[in-house]
């Protein structure tokens, strides 16, 4: 299908976000992407702290930053973006 939107997820690996939930979120989202055959559409990367620690755990999807994110919120966001195609 043409014009499918790619989703780039950047997970904060900083000393605040990572232990507050992004460690689990990263592992679970990697499995979700593989299990749902989304590897062609969804890319994952880690990033260092962007200075928003008090609002974390933080995740960037494409160019938008989401705060207080967890695995379930992230799955909902991914599915919403995929449904917009």
Secondary structure, 3 states (H helix, E strand, C coil): CCCCCCEEEEEECCCCCHHHHHHHHHHHHHHHHHHCCCCCCEEEEEECCCCCHHHCCCEEECCEEECCCCHHHHHHHHHHHHHCC
